[in-house]
Amino acid sequence: MKKSNKISTKQRIIDTAVDLFNKDGVQSITSRHIAKEMGISNGNLDYHFRNKEALLLAIYEQMRAEMSDSYRATDTVGGSFEQLHRLLLHLEAFQYKFRFFNLDVLEISRAYPQINRLLKHTIQIRKEQMADMLKQAITDGFFVQETEENIRQLLLSIRIIITFWLSHEELTSDSSSKKQKSNMSKHIWQLLRPYMTERGHLSYQALVEGSGV
């Protein structure tokens, strides 16, 4: 029973930290802010996470686990095009769920070496997973055959959009519209549409345009 309480408290700390980081940024929030928001002592919080790097590492591990579920190609229902569609939707929701991390990723990676190493490793894995997903969609006839270099460039453009989408939104939106979610996945689909076959366009109309994305 005691172990269960500790796990519950750790998750509550993570959830509260994410909420506060999203609202005010990583640098503005201390362990005292988190403890006060939760109504627990600083010592209780420090017992679970000895410093901010340990807390951020736990948050990032949760982020990795969530995204791994989306990238993992075990669910083949609907085929490769639908997998890609679901992945982009999840990536967009994921951006806003962990808004602070995507906005402050460079600052976080510079300040916390352990997270930096894990982040670089994860980025490489995601690049390979998305490349495999796109190549499978090409093999399945949803996109035209392309050279390895063209696929590489296309994936790089997609990665740049994903990485800097929120930063662009933050800098270009006024205060009245900043909290409104814009459509990241729509812009990624615009990159992909010129490469679609007739079958791909039909799937796009049914899945993407049909869902209002």
Phi, psi and omega per residue, in radians:
M1 nan -0.695 -3.136
K2 -1.123 -0.702 3.113
K3 -1.067 -0.723 3.129
S4 -1.073 -0.714 3.117
N5 -1.103 -0.698 3.135
K6 -1.107 -0.758 3.119
I7 -1.089 -0.752 3.134
S8 -1.083 -0.739 3.131
T9 -1.143 -0.733 3.123
K10 -1.057 -0.751 -3.137
Q11 -1.189 -0.636 3.086
R12 -1.106 -0.681 3.095
I13 -1.104 -0.795 3.129
I14 -1.052 -0.835 -3.113
D15 -1.093 -0.736 3.140
T16 -1.165 -0.740 3.127
A17 -1.069 -0.766 3.123
V18 -1.049 -0.771 3.132
D19 -1.050 -0.810 -3.106
L20 -1.241 -0.697 3.095
F21 -1.094 -0.729 3.110
N22 -1.077 -0.652 -3.081
K23 -1.326 -0.782 -2.974
D24 -2.139 -0.068 -3.138
G25 1.603 2.699 -3.071
V26 -1.091 -0.791 -3.036
Q27 -1.189 -0.424 -3.075
S28 -1.470 -0.278 -3.031
I29 -1.876 2.256 3.083
T30 -1.941 3.042 3.101
S31 -1.094 -0.542 3.113
R32 -1.134 -0.685 3.081
H33 -1.078 -0.772 -3.110
I34 -1.150 -0.790 -3.140
A35 -1.080 -0.735 3.135
K36 -1.119 -0.745 3.131
E37 -1.075 -0.611 -3.113
M38 -1.506 -0.315 -3.082
G39 1.332 0.563 3.094
I40 -2.109 2.942 -3.139
S41 -1.387 2.735 3.069
N42 -1.066 -0.638 3.128
G43 -1.102 -0.646 3.108
N44 -1.126 -0.762 3.134
L45 -1.145 -0.785 -3.122
D46 -1.127 -0.462 3.097
Y47 -1.095 -0.654 -3.111
H48 -1.510 -0.653 -3.132
F49 -2.385 1.916 -2.978
R50 -1.226 -0.391 3.110
N51 -2.755 3.124 -3.071
K52 -1.184 -0.601 3.127
E53 -1.092 -0.716 3.118
A54 -1.090 -0.688 3.127
L55 -1.190 -0.798 3.128
L56 -1.121 -0.616 3.102
L57 -1.127 -0.722 3.105
A58 -1.125 -0.692 3.098
I59 -1.118 -0.764 -3.118
Y60 -1.164 -0.636 3.073
E61 -1.077 -0.675 3.092
Q62 -1.159 -0.707 3.100
M63 -1.052 -0.788 -3.138
R64 -1.079 -0.736 -3.133
A65 -1.104 -0.743 3.142
E66 -1.114 -0.771 -3.106
M67 -1.266 -0.526 3.105
S68 -1.055 -0.624 3.108
D69 -1.084 -0.605 -3.130
S70 -1.358 -0.625 -3.110
Y71 -1.418 -0.412 -3.067
R72 -1.131 2.215 -3.011
A73 -1.633 0.819 3.127
T74 -1.612 -0.473 -3.134
D75 -1.629 1.841 -3.081
T76 -1.780 0.189 3.135
V77 -1.093 2.174 3.120
G78 1.601 -0.223 3.090
G79 1.500 -3.140 -3.006
S80 -1.171 -0.582 -3.137
F81 -1.163 -0.752 3.122
E82 -1.178 -0.609 3.064
Q83 -1.051 -0.774 3.122
L84 -1.107 -0.722 3.107
H85 -1.059 -0.820 3.141
R86 -1.143 -0.651 3.129
L87 -1.088 -0.801 -3.120
L88 -1.125 -0.662 3.084
L89 -1.116 -0.735 3.130
H90 -1.175 -0.716 3.115
L91 -1.027 -0.695 3.139
E92 -1.175 -0.808 3.105
A93 -1.100 -0.656 3.141
F94 -1.087 -0.671 3.115
Q95 -0.973 -0.754 -3.071
Y96 -1.443 -0.523 3.117
K97 -1.118 -0.707 3.119
F98 -2.034 0.895 -3.045
R99 -0.939 -0.771 -3.061
F100 -1.034 -0.694 -3.064
F101 -1.183 -0.733 -3.139
N102 -1.211 -0.560 3.098
L103 -1.322 -0.621 -3.029
D104 -1.920 0.370 -2.996
V105 -1.040 -0.692 -3.125
L106 -1.185 -0.766 3.123
E107 -1.113 -0.736 3.135
I108 -1.129 -0.779 -3.095
S109 -1.163 -0.553 3.105
R110 -1.301 -0.625 -3.052
A111 -1.416 -0.465 -3.012
Y112 -2.226 1.685 -3.041
P113 -0.996 -0.665 -3.111
Q114 -1.140 -0.698 3.091
I115 -1.187 -0.666 3.123
N116 -1.006 -0.821 -3.136
R117 -1.128 -0.742 -3.138
L118 -1.179 -0.674 3.139
L119 -1.106 -0.807 -3.141
K120 -1.087 -0.711 3.110
H121 -1.112 -0.735 -3.121
T122 -1.173 -0.702 3.129
I123 -1.029 -0.722 3.126
Q124 -1.125 -0.737 3.110
I125 -1.081 -0.796 -3.126
R126 -1.105 -0.665 3.098
K127 -1.032 -0.790 -3.125
E128 -1.183 -0.681 -3.133
Q129 -1.165 -0.735 3.141
M130 -1.213 -0.629 3.092
A131 -1.086 -0.764 3.112
D132 -1.088 -0.689 -3.131
M133 -1.153 -0.752 3.138
L134 -1.179 -0.732 3.120
K135 -1.095 -0.645 3.093
Q136 -1.144 -0.682 3.102
A137 -1.150 -0.577 3.051
I138 -1.177 -0.809 3.122
T139 -1.043 -0.635 -3.117
D140 -1.385 -0.045 3.040
G141 1.570 0.247 3.130
F142 -1.521 -0.410 3.119
F143 -2.301 2.691 -3.131
V144 -1.247 2.726 3.077
Q145 -1.159 2.339 3.135
E146 -2.306 2.804 3.075
T147 -1.245 2.798 3.104
E148 -1.025 -0.666 -3.125
E149 -1.146 -0.747 3.116
N150 -1.116 -0.704 3.099
I151 -1.105 -0.734 3.126
R152 -1.060 -0.763 -3.135
Q153 -1.169 -0.682 3.116
L154 -1.120 -0.779 3.127
L155 -1.150 -0.615 3.086
L156 -1.115 -0.745 3.118
S157 -1.088 -0.705 3.106
I158 -1.129 -0.752 3.136
R159 -1.092 -0.680 3.127
I160 -1.122 -0.742 3.108
I161 -1.068 -0.809 -3.119
I162 -1.093 -0.768 -3.054
T163 -1.191 -0.706 -2.990
F164 -1.927 0.165 -3.091
W165 -1.026 -0.896 -3.086
L166 -1.179 -0.609 3.095
S167 -1.103 -0.756 3.089
H168 -1.084 -0.773 3.141
E169 -1.083 -0.742 -3.127
E170 -1.109 -0.674 -3.074
L171 -1.393 -0.479 -3.034
T172 -1.800 -0.244 -3.128
S173 -1.561 2.493 3.042
D174 -1.410 2.985 -3.027
S175 -1.078 -0.511 -3.088
S176 -1.338 -0.394 -3.083
S177 -1.999 0.024 -3.020
K178 -1.059 -0.572 -3.073
K179 -1.507 -0.054 3.111
Q180 -1.438 2.324 -3.117
K181 -1.375 2.198 2.993
S182 -1.609 3.064 -2.912
N183 -1.773 1.499 3.132
M184 -1.082 -0.790 -3.083
S185 -1.082 -0.580 3.110
K186 -1.061 -0.715 -3.133
H187 -1.225 -0.597 3.075
I188 -1.175 -0.696 3.104
W189 -1.111 -0.565 3.108
Q190 -1.130 -0.543 3.045
L191 -1.221 -0.600 -3.049
L192 -1.464 -0.479 -3.009
R193 -0.998 -0.720 -3.138
P194 -1.090 -0.306 -3.110
Y195 -1.682 -0.007 -3.079
M196 -1.349 2.497 2.970
T197 -1.428 3.125 3.075
E198 -1.047 -0.693 3.100
R199 -1.112 -0.690 3.101
G200 -1.106 -0.737 3.128
H201 -1.122 -0.678 3.103
L202 -1.116 -0.728 3.111
S203 -1.175 -0.652 3.104
Y204 -1.087 -0.783 3.138
Q205 -1.108 -0.685 -3.098
A206 -1.308 -0.772 -3.017
L207 -1.564 -0.812 -3.010
V208 -1.557 -1.011 3.126
E209 -1.153 -0.601 3.127
G210 -1.166 -0.461 3.133
S211 -1.600 -0.038 3.122
G212 1.451 0.170 3.135
V213 -1.272 nan nan
